[in-house]
Amino acid sequence: MKPTLKRALVTGGAGFIGSNLALTLRDAGTEVVVIDDFSAGHFKNLVDFDGDVIAADLVDAGAWVDRVGAVDAIFHQAAITDTTVTDQKRMMEVNVEAFRNLLTFAVAGGVKRVVYASSAGTYGAGRIPMKETDATEPMNVYGFSKKVMEATAREFHRLEPGLALVGLRYFNVYGPRESYKGSARSMILQLYQQMRSGKRPRVFKHGEQFRDFIYVKDVVAANLKAVEADSSGVYNVCTGKTTDFNSVITELNQVLGTEFEPEYFENPYSFYQNETKGDPEAAANGIGFTARFSVAEGIRDYFGGKPELAAQAA
């Protein structure tokens, strides 16, 4: 990150990615302000954080706009991330209208750089590998909300060309501080928790669905690269490689020293993405980001030899 940001706002800072990002920025010497409504985030993700924390819903601009103060950059991570949520109005309010409020705040405050979380969910069941130039065909309202966020960002940039807006289409993120996400936590953590408790890992038939899993430390790195960008754009945050659920179970068995066989069951969701794989080329060329961790390396960094993480994830 160059030069060091003096002061930054992280929305959703008590959540999974937001807390990792806030702590990394803090450690780099940036004064960090966190906003979170604590509907999905948890204070325990911020017990090591000593900056300002504003408890507010971004949808209610009056509750936070006058509290934030001047910032150099905004990292927008706040969202409903549970893809099984079907309340369309609430999803659009939290993911789109709150973003609109945030961009209005950025323009009024002279903020020149905004990095925001989009999603591979915008692609839907698109062709593999998924490229930023492909058509977006979301399969659920979550993916649709992220597609609308990207359109909102383009319109704000058109009206305010001095505002650099970089959207990051996260693929399947896993890592420390995700345990409070409930049903939206990664399959890697869900399978780990089942196996650590002595149960066979349950996956949809026949465990051959694959994901482009990306470690949260790589996602934080992508955000720090994106905030340096002088122009706007949308980029995949992915590894460009795939791992099926059976392979994840194999890796977890090695970490745990177990020999669990998968328990397969029918998939009840019609809007489920069976396959995700991103094309990492645009991010490498556009913002200089390339993922560092393989899935095996990420799982070992996450769980291997780290009792505190194992305890949190249990």
N, C-alpha and C positions, 0 to 999 in steps of 0.2 A: 504494500500500500504506500503510494508516494504522491504528494507529500502526506505526512500524517494529518488526518482530519482533526481539527480542533474540537468540534462539537457535532455530534450526530444524533439523529432520532432513529430509534428502532421500534417499530410498531410490532405488536405481538411478541414483545421481548420476554415474556414469562413462558412462552411456548417453546417448542422443540428447537427449531432452527433459530428463532429469534434470540433465545437465551445463549446459545452457542456463539452467535454473532456478536451479541452485546458484550459478552465476556472477552472475546478475542479483540474487539475494538478497544475495550478498556485496557487490556494488557498492552496494546500498541500505543497507549498514551492519549487516546481520544476520550474526551468527556462525553458520556453517553446518557441520553434521556430515553427512558423506556415508557411506552404506553401499552397497557393491556387491560382488558375488562375482566380477566381471570375466569372467563367462561370455559376455556379449554386449557389455558396456561396454569402454572402452579408456582407458588412462591418458592418452593424448594429448588426450582431451577435457577433461582436468583439469590440463594443464600450467600454466595461468594461475591455478589455484585454490590458495589457501594455507591452507585450513582442514583439519580433521581428516577423514581418510579411513579407514573401517573396512572391511577386506576380510573379508566374511562372507556366508554364505547365510542369508537371513531364515527359511528353513525350520528352521534349527538355532538356536532362540532362545538357547540357552546360549552361543553364540559371540559375541553382540552386546549382549544386554539390559543387562548390567552395564557396558558400555563407553560407551554413548551419553550418559548423564547427563540432566539436566533440559532439556527443550525446551518452547518455547511452542506450536509447531505442527509437524505432520508433513506432508510432501508425498510421497506414495507413488507412485513411478513405476516401481519394479522389477517386472519381469514377463517371461515368455516372450511375445514379440510376433510371432513368426513364425507366421502363420496356417496354414502348411503342415505344422507339427509335428503328428504323429498319436499321439504317446505320451501317452495320456489321463491316466495316473496322474501322470506328471511335470508335465504342464501344470497339473493341479489342485493338486498340491503347491506348485508355485512361485507360482501366481497366487492360490490361495484359502487354503491352509493358512498360507502366509507372511503373508498379510493378516490372518488371524485372530490370529497371533502378535503382529503389529504393533498391532492394536487392543487386545489384552490388555495390552501394554506401555503404550499410551496411557492406559488406564483406571487402571492401577497407578501411573503417574507423574503423574496429574492433568492430562494434556494435554487441552485443551478444543477444539482445532481440528485436524481431519484432512482433507486434500484428497487424493483418490485417483484414479488414472487408470482409467477404464472405457473403453468403445469403442463405436463405431458398429456393430461386429461383433455386438452384442447384437440388433440389429434383423433380421439376416439379409437375405433378399430382400424386405424389407417395402415398404409403399407409400411413395411419394414425395410430399411431403417427409416425412422421418422425424421423428416427434414423441415426446417423452418419455412421453406418455400412450398410445402405441401398444403393442400386444403385442410382446414380445420373442421372436423365433424364430431363434436363432443357427443357422448352417449348419455350424459346425465347433466343435471342442472349445475353441478359443481364445475364440470368442464366448460359448460356454456358461460358461467359467470366469469371464468378466467379469459375466455375468448372476448367477452364484452369489455373486460378490464383492458385488454390489449388495444381494442378499438378506442377506448376512452383515452388511453395514453397517446395514441397517434393523433387524436384530435387536439389534445392539450399541446402537444409538440408543434402541431401546425399553427396554432394560435400564439404559442410562446416558443419560437425556435431556439431561444437561448437556454431552454430547459432540456437537459439531457435526461431522457427516460429510457432505462434499460430494463426490459422484462426478461426474467429467467424462467424458462420452462423446466421446472424440476421433474426429474424422472422419479424413481422409487428410493426415497431417502430413508436411511436408517442410522442409528448411532446414539450416543449418550444423550440423556435428557428427553427421550421420547416416551418414557413409560407412562406419563400422565395423559397421553393422547387417547387412551381408552381403545375403542374399536378401530380407530384410525391409525394406531401404531403400526409399524412395519411388520410384514410377514416374518422377517428375520427375528424380530423380538418376540412376536407371538409364538413362533415355533420354539424358540429358545425357552420361553417361559413354560410351555407345555412339557418339554423334555426335561427341564431342570426339576420340575415337580414330579417326575417319574411317569409321565403319561406319553403314550405314542403321539407323535405329531400328526395333526389332522389337516389334510389338504384336499382341494377339489380333485376329482378323478381326472387324470391319473398322475398328478404331480408334474406334468410336462409343460404346464404354463410357464412362460419365462418372463423375466423382468430385467430391465437395465437398472440394477441396484447401484446407488451411489452413496458413498459414506458422507456423513454430515460435515466432516472436516474439509472434504472437497467442495461441498456446497458453500461453506463459509468462504473458502478461497475464491470461488466463483464470484461471490458478492463483492469481495475486496478488489478483484480485477474489474468488475463491472463499474464500480464507482469511479474508476479512473477514466472511463470512456468519455470522449468529447462529443460523441454523436449518439443518437437514439437507435434502438433496435431491440429485437427479441432473439434470444439464444437458448438452445438446449443446454441443460446442465445434466450431463450423462457421461457414461464411460464409453459408450459405443460397443459394449459387450453384453452378452446375456447370460443369465444363470437361471436354470429352472428350479422349482421348489424341491425336487428330489435331490439336487446337488447342494442346495442350502442345508437340507437335513443331513447330508453326508458330512459337510463341513462342521455343523454343530455337534454331531456325534464325535468328531475328532477332538473338538475343544472340550467337550464335557466328559469324554472317555466313556461314552455309552454306545449302544448298538440298537437303537430304536428303529423299527420299520414304520413307514408311513401308514396312516389309516385314511383311506380314500372315501370321499362322500360326494354326492351330487351337488353341483353348483346351482343355488337357487336364484341367482341374479341374472336377469336378461341383459343388463347394461355393463357387465363385467368385461374388462379388458384382459383377454387371454395372453396377449403378447405386447411387450413394450421394448423397444430398442431405439435409441436416439442416434442421430448422426452428429458426432462431436466437432466436425470440421469448421462450421461457421463460428462457433465459440472460440476455437483455437485461433482462427484468423482475425476475428472481430474484436475480442477482448483479451486474447492471450491466455485463455483458460484451457487446461487439459487435466483430467482427473488423475490423481496420483495413486489411489488405493484400488487394488483388485478386491473382489468380494471376500476372498480368503484372507487377505491382509486386513480388510476392514473388520471382519468378524473377530479376528485375533486381537486387533487393537481394542475393539469394543469389549470383548468378554475375557480374552485370554490373560490369565495372571492378574486380573484386576478385581479383587473381591468386592470393592465398593460398587463397581458397576454391576457385578453379578447380583449383589444384594438389592440394588435399586431396581433391577429388571425382574426380579423374582415376583 
